[in-house]
Amino acid sequence: MPFIHTRVNVPLSKESEQLIKKRYGKAIQLLPGKSESWLMLQFDEKCRMWFKGIDSEPVAYVEVKLFGRGNNAAYSRLTETITQILHEELNIEPDHVYIKYEETAYWGWNGSNF
């Protein structure tokens, strides 16, 4: 039950969104027990964002939320992969991307909780 919320301050074309969606679907498998079949995504484009006191450079803030726990090695690989995806698809430099991981023991779906 992973959820990835990506906020960027650049335009996001439908084509870029589809490419990122596809690549995130493969990348989520870096976390043990996670797959695209349970992945939910949200994209916010053209957000008003400042980084290092500047608002004129491409930046991204990504939140990865999941049911259960991950591990440091898997999170490191996913961070590297998400950063690479955003660089290749949206030209956002790796040092202009923040990624936050959030784990939860409770996750609701289909009227009940896991």
N, C-alpha and C positions, 0 to 999 in steps of 0.2 A: 504494500500500500504506500508506495512513495508518491510524493507530490513535489514537483519542481516548479518554483515560481521565479521567472527571469524578468528583471527590470533593466531596461537599457535606455540611454538617452539619445539614441539614434533611431531613424525610421527602420521599420521591420517589414519588408515586403512579404507578401503571401508565400512567394517562392522560398525566401530565406527562412520563414517560419516553418514551412514544411520540411526543409532540409535539416534544420536544428531539431525539430520534433523527431525525425527519423534517427538522427545521430544520438539524441538523448535516449531514445528507446533501446539502442544497443548499449550505450554507456551505463545505463542503470544496472545492467547485468554484472557490472564490476562489484556491486554490493551483494554479498551472499544471500541467496533466497529471493532476490528482487528481479522482476522482469517487466517488460513493457505491457504485459497483459493486465497489470494492476496500476500502471503509471498514469497519473493525472498531471497535466501541464497547464501553466498559465503564463502568458507573455504580456508584458506591458512595454510599449514602445514610446519613444519621445518623452520620457519622464524628465522632469526638471531635477537634475542631479549635479552635485558639486563634488569634486575630488581634489584634494590638495589645494583648495581655495580657487579652483578653476572650474568653469562650467562649459568650456568650449571643446573639450576632448571627449572622445567616445569612452564610456564607462558602463559597467554592468554590476548589478547586485543580484546574486542568485541565492535562493533559499531552497534547501533540500530537506524535506520533512519525511520521516518514515516511522512506521510501526516497528518496534523492536530496536535492536541495537546493531550497529555496524562495528567496524574495527579500524584502527588507524591506517593500516596498509591499504584497505579498500577505499577509505575516504581520500587518501593521498592520490591513488590512481584516478578516482572520479574527479577530484579537483583538477588534476592535470588534463584530463580528457575534456571536461567542460570548458576550461580555459582555452584549450586548443580549438574546440568547436567555435567558440565566440570569436576567437582571433581569425580563424579561417573564413567564417561565414559573415561576420559583421565588422572585421578589421579593428576589433577592440584589443588593445595591447594586453598581454597577460598581467602586467603590473597595474592594470586599471580594472581588475575584476576582484570582487569580494564574493566569497561563497560561505554561507552559514549552514551548518548541519544541525538538525533538531530531531531528537529521538523521543518517542512516546510509548508508553506501555498500554495506552488506550487508543483505539481507533474505531470509529463507528462506520458502518456500511450496511445498507439494505435493511435498515430498521433495528439493527442490533450492534453489539460491539464484539470485537475480536478479543 
